[in-house]
Amino acid sequence: MKFQKTILSNGLRLITIPMADNPAVTVLVLVEAGSKYETKELNGLSHFLEHMVFKGTTKRPKAIDISRELDSIGAHYNAFTTQEFTGYYAKAASRHLDTVLDIVSDMYVDPLFQEAEIAKEKGVIVEEIRMYQDLPQQHVHDVFMELLYGDQPVGWNVAGTEVNVKSFDRQQFIAYRGQHYVSKATTVVVAGSFDEASITKAVEQAFKKVLTGDKLGKLAVKESQSAPQVKTEFKETDQTHIVIGTRTFSIFDERVPVMHVLSTILGGGMSSRLFSKMRDQLGICYYIRTSDNPFTDHGFLSISAGLDNSRVEEGVRGILSECDRLKTELVPEAELTKAKDYISGTTLLELETSDSRAEFCGLQEVMKHTIESPDEIIKKVNAVTAAHVQKLAREIFVNESLNMAVVGKFKDGEGFKSYFKFK
C-alpha cells in the first residue's frame, strides 16, 4: 500500500494514499482530542463538540446546509469520538473531491457553536447516553472501564454524564477547541483517486484557517491493583453480559504483535478457542469475542460474552480455563499458523476501500505519530512464536490484573469471589 506523509507549513500533518483504480475518495480529519483530555467538569465535551461541528459554519449556517450538500453528491459522512481522538470524514465519488474537502475543512476550522443549536443538541446527546445504557451488551463495557480505571479520565464515559451535558455553554466549546483543535494535533488523510501533484496545495488552502499554537496535554493514566476485581450493575435482563479483562501495555510496546496473536487464538473468528468451547461445545452463549486494546499510555485485553443467566459460573470458569491453558501449554504450530493467517487475511481485506485505508493510516498517525505498512505489521505477526505467546500469557493472566464487569441480575460481586481467579 502506497502512502506519503507531509508536514505542512503550519504544522498540520497530511497523509495521502493514492488508489488510482478506486472510484471514490475519502477525506478524514483526526485531532488529538478525546475524553482523556477532559476534566471531571468537562467530561463529555469532546463528544458534544463533535456533534456541534455538524450544526453550522459561517459558510453553511445550518445543519441542513451541510447535510443537504453532502447528500446531493451521494456522500457517506460521519464523525466519532474516542478516549484519544476525534475524527470527521466524508467519502464520495472521486469527481467530488473539491466539494468533500471544502465541506470537511469548513466544518473543522469554522464551526459556529450557536447557543440555540447547543440547547437543542443537549436533548439529542442525553438520549444517546440513555440509549447505550439500555443496551447491556454495550453498557457493560462502560462498567468495565469504570472498574479498571476508576475516577480518572480514562475511566469516564466518552459521552459524559447527563448533568454535564446539560450544563455546557458556548464559551466552554470555544475554549476547549482553542486548547486542542490546533494544527500540530491535527492529521488530514486523503485516500482514493485524486491528483497527487495538486493535493498538498489543495489541503493547505482548505485548512489555512486552522488554529495554531500549543496543544494542551492529558493526565497520565494511573493503575493500581493487587487482587481480582468485580463490578456489577443490576439490570433485569434475559442474559448476563460480562467483560473479563486484564491490564496489558501501551501501543508502543514491542509485545503488541504477540498480543494480537494471543487475542486471535482466544477469540478471533468462529474457530477460535473461546468460540469453540463456549458456543460449540457448551452452548452457553451466542456471542463471545476477544479484543486487545493498546492505547498511548495504557492497555487491556478484554473478553466479552452474553451468558445464560443460570450458567454464569460455568461460563466464567470456562473463559478463565482457556486463558490458563495458554500459560501451561504451548500453542500447536498449526493453530499458531492459522491465527497468523487470520490476522494477515483480515488486515488485507479491511483495506479494500478508501475510507478503510484512510482510517488505517490516520489512526496510527494520531496515536503513534508514525505509520507501519500492512506488510510491516504482518511481518511482525509472522515472527511471533508459540513461546512468545506462552510468555505473554504468563505475564498478563495473573490475579493482580484480573477484572470483570457484569450487567444482569447480580446485586454485588461477592458470589464471584470463590472462582473468579486464575489457578
N, C-alpha and C positions, 0 to 999 in steps of 0.2 A: 504494500500500500504506500503510495507516494503522498508525502505531505511536506509542508515548509512552514517554519516559524519565523516571524519577522517582528522586531520590536519597533513600533512607530516612534516618531519624534517626541510625542507626548508621553511615552512610556507604556501605552496600550499594547498588548500582545495580540498579534494576528496569526492565526493558523489557517492555511489554505490547503484544501485536499481536492485536487482535480480528479474528476471522474468523467472522462471525455465522452463515453457512450451512455452516460446516465441522462435521462430526460429532465431530471429535477435538480433543484439547488436548495440547500438549507443554509440559513443564516442563524447562528446560535451565539448568544452573548451570555457569558458567565461572569459573575462577580463574587469575590471572596467575602460574602456577607450572608450569614445564616444565623440560626438560633444560638450557636456557640459564641456569637459576638454580642449577645444581648445581656442586659442586666435583668434582675428579677422584675423590676417595674416595666421593662420594655419587652419582656418575653412575649413573642407573637408578632412583634412589629416587622420583622424581616418578611414574614409570610403575608402580613397585611399589605405591606408596601408592594409586594409582587402583584397583589390584586389591583392596587391603585394605579399601577403603571398602565393598565388597560383601560382606565377610566377617562382618559383625555390628555391631550397635549395642546400647546399653543396652536399648532398647525391643524390638529384634529381634536377639537374641544370636547367632543362627546364620545362615549364608549362606542356608540353605534357608528361613528365616523371611522373608527379603527376596524371594527369587525366587518362593516359593510365593504370596505375597500379590500380587506383580505379575502372575504368570501367571494367577492366579484372576480377574483383570479383563481378561485378554487384552492386556496392555500390551506394547509394544515398548520395550526399555530396553537401555542400554549405556553405555560411557564411552570416552574416548580421551585420549591424552597426546601433545603435540607439543613442539617446542622452546619455544614461547612460552606455552602454556596447557594446562590440563587441563579436560575437560568431562564432566559427568554428565547423563543425560537419561532421561526416561520419557515415553511417548506412549500415550494410551488414549482411549476414548470420553469425551466431554466430561462425562458424568454422574459420572465417576470422578475429577474434578479434585481433590477434597479428599484422596482416597487417594494419588494420584500426588504431590501437593505434600507430603503428610506423609511419604511414604517417601523421596523425593529429599532433602528438607531434613534428615530424620533421619540419612540416610547421610552427608550433608555435614558436619553440625555435631557428630555424636556417634559416630564410629567407635571401636570397642573396641581394635583392634590387638592381638588376643590372640596371645601367643607361639606357641601351638600352631598357630594358623592361619597365622602368618608362616612358620613352619618348613615347613608343607605347601605353601604357595604358592611357595616358592623353587623347588621342582621344576617347578611349572607354568611359571614365567617362564623358567627355563633352557631348557625345551623350546620355548617360544615363540621365544626367541633362536635356537635351533638350527633351528627350522622356517624362519625367514626367511633364515638363512644357506644353507639348502638350496634356496632359490628364487632362482636367479641373476638373474632379471629384477627381483626386489625388492632383493636384496643389492647389486647394482651401484650403487644409489642411496646406500647407506651408504658404499661405497668412494669415490663421487664427493664426498660431504661431507667425508670424511677428507682427500681430496686438496685440496679447495678451502680448508679452514679449519684443518687440522692439529690439534695438541693443545691445543684450547681447547673450551669447552662446545659451541659451535655445530658443531664437527667430530666430536663424540662421538655414539655410537648412543643414541637416545632410551631404548631398553630397557636400556642399560647393558651391563656385562660379566658373564660367569658368576661371576667371582671376587667382584665387588662384590655381586651379588645374593645369593650365599651368605653374605656377611658381615653383612648388615643386621640390626639388632636393634630391639626395640620403642622404645627411647629415641630412636633416630635418626628414626623415623617421627613421634613426638610432637614432637621439636624442630623438624623441618622443617615440619611442619604449623603449628606455632605461629609460625614466621617468615613463612609465605606465605599460609596459608588464612585471611586476615583480611578483614573486611568491606569495606574500601576497595579490595581487589583482587578482589572477588567481584561478578559480574554474574548476576542471575537473569532468565531470559526465560520469559514465559508467552505462548504463541501458540495460537490456536484459538478455540473457543467457550467463553466464560466471562462472568461478571457483572463488567462494568467498574467498577461502583460499589463492589464489595467486594474486588476482587482485591488491591489495595495493602495493605489491613489484613490480609488472609489471609497474604500473603507475609511481611509484617513479623512477624506472630505466629509463623509457621513457622520463621523464621530468627532468632528473638530470642536464641538462644544462640550465634550465630556469633561467632568470635573477633574482637576489636578490637585496635587498636594499629598500630604502624608496620610497613610491608612491607619485607622485605629485598630489595635490588635485585640486578641481574645485571651481570656484566662486559661491557664494550663489545666488540663483535666487532673483531678486528684483521685487516686484509687487507694482504697484501704479495705482489706477483707482478710479474715483469719479462719472462717468456717463456712460451710454451705448456708445459703440464704434462700428463703422462700417468701414471696409476697403474693397474697391472694386478694381478689376482688370478687365479692359475692354478686352473682347475677343468676336469675332464673333462666337457665339455658338447657337446651336438649343435648348439648355436648359440653365437655370440659376442654377449654382451649389452654394450651400450655406453651411456654417457651422455656427451654432449658439451654443455658449457655455458660460459657466460661471466658474469663478475661484472656486476651491474647496480646497483640502488639500493633504498632503503627504501620502505615503503608510504606514506610521507609525501611522496614526490617527485611533482612535478606531471606528470612524464612517465609515470606509471603507466598512464593510458588509452592512450597511444601504444604502450607496451609490450604491452598487451593486444591491440591491433590487430595489431601486428607478429607476435606469437606465433601469433595466429589465422591470419594469412596463411601462415605457415610450416607449422603443424601442427594447425590446428583443423578437424576434420572430414575426410571422405573425398575432398573436392575440393581440399584444401589442397595447397600446392606440394610439400611433402615426401612426403605420401601418394601423390600423383600420380606423382612421379618415382621414389621408391624401391620402391613396390609395383606401381603400374600399368605404369610404363614398364620398370623394371629387373627386377622380380620378385625382389627381393633380400631381402625381409623380409615378415613377417606383420603385425607391429605397429611403428608409429613414431608418436611423439606429442611435442608441444612443450608446455612448461609455464613460465609466468612466475611467479616466486616472490618477492614482496616481503615482507620481514619488518620488524620495528620499527627495526632499525639495520643492515640489510644486505639483499642480494637477489641473485638469479641467474636466468638463463634457461637451461632445460635441454631437450635433445632426446634422447629415449631410443629405442632400437631393438634388436631381436634380429636379427642378421645371419647369413647363410650363412657358415660358418667359412672357406670358400675365397674369399670375396669381401669381406672386411672392408675392405681398402684401397679398393676400388671404392665401398663404402658410405660410408666416412668422407669420401672426396673428393666424393661426391655431396651429402652433407649440407652440407659447407663451401661448395660451389659455390652452393647455394641461398642461404646466408647472404650470400655475397659479392655475389650478384645484387641483393639488396636495397640494397646500398651503391652500386651502379653504375647501376641502372635505377629510375626512378620506377614505383611500382605503378600499373597501369592503373586508371582510375576505376571501371570495372565490378567489378574484383576487390576494390578497396577497399570499395565499397558492399556487396558480398557478405559481406566479413569483418565489417563493422559490423552487418549484418542478422543474421548468425550469432550475434554476441555478444548483440544485443538479444533474439533469439528464445530462445536458451538461458538467458539471465538470467531471463526471464519464465517459461519452462517449469519452471525449477528452483525456482520459488516457489509451486507449486501446493498443497503440503501444509504442515501446521502445523510439523512438525519442520524443513522446509527454510527456512521463514521465520524460525523461532527461530534457526537457525544463521546465516542471512544477516545478521541484526541483531546477534546476540550476538558473532560473530567480529569484526565491525567495532568494536564497543564495547570488547571486551577488548584489541584490538590498537591502536586509534587513539583510544579514548575519545570517539568521535563516529560518527554513522551517516549515510551517504548513502542516499537512497531509490533504488530501481531507476531511476526517471525521471532523477534527477540523474546517476547513473552512465552511463546510455545517452546522455544529452545530451553528456557529456564525450567519450564514444567517438565520437559523430557529428561532433564538432568536429575530429577528427583528419584531417589531410590527408596526401597522398602525400609531400609534402616533409617533414612531421614524421617519417614512418616512415623515410625515407631518412636523415635527420639522425641519428635514434637508432641506426639500423643502423651508421652510420659511427662512432658513439661507442662502441658496445658490442662490435662484431665486430672486435676488434683482438687481435693476438697476445699482448699483455701481460695479457689477461684470459681467455685460452682454456684450457680444461681438458677432459680426457677420462678417464673411468673405464672399465675393461674387465674383464669377468669371462668367462673362457674359456681356450682353450689357448695362452695367451701368458705367458711367464715374466718378461718385462720390457717396458718401453716403448720400447726402443731402435729397433725396427723401424718405429715410427710417426713418428720424428723427421723423416724426409725429406719427408713430405707432410702431417703434421698441423699446418697453419698456414694463415692467410689469405694471399691473394696480396698 
